[in-house]
């Protein structure tokens, strides 16, 4: 039973994260969840795969691949909750290492698709990495916060 559960978890985690990476990057890594025994406990090692080479994600963290995989792992974890008590995921600058307007636009498209398909409300704090108009077009609602004379100013778009 334990091995079958590990295989199902591995597939679920790897599949969701790999799909997210494919949605954002032109030459994406695949994510592999590898269950191993250490100190009489089962642990899960997460590895990036490219051209059959296994890579530690921390060593391959350029251009935000770890950020995208982390988001996907949050979604995968949420999707396994039983019962699901909340359909909201809150994120604070989840893609801060992602470079380039094109990749950032693709990540907004991916977030929209995940939100719609799974019925998740995603609340995200983010800095501007693409034009404000694109962010407003991609989001249901945008709250722009600025500070003037030490008082927060909020504009809703």
Secondary structure as UniProt FT lines:
FT   HELIX           2..24
FT   TURN            26..27
FT   STRAND          30..38
FT   TURN            39..40
FT   STRAND          41..50
FT   TURN            51..52
FT   STRAND          53..56
FT   HELIX           57..60
FT   HELIX           62..64
FT   HELIX           65..80
FT   STRAND          88..92
FT   TURN            94..97
FT   HELIX           101..118
FT   STRAND          121..125
FT   HELIX           132..138
FT   STRAND          143..148
FT   TURN            149..150
FT   STRAND          151..156
//
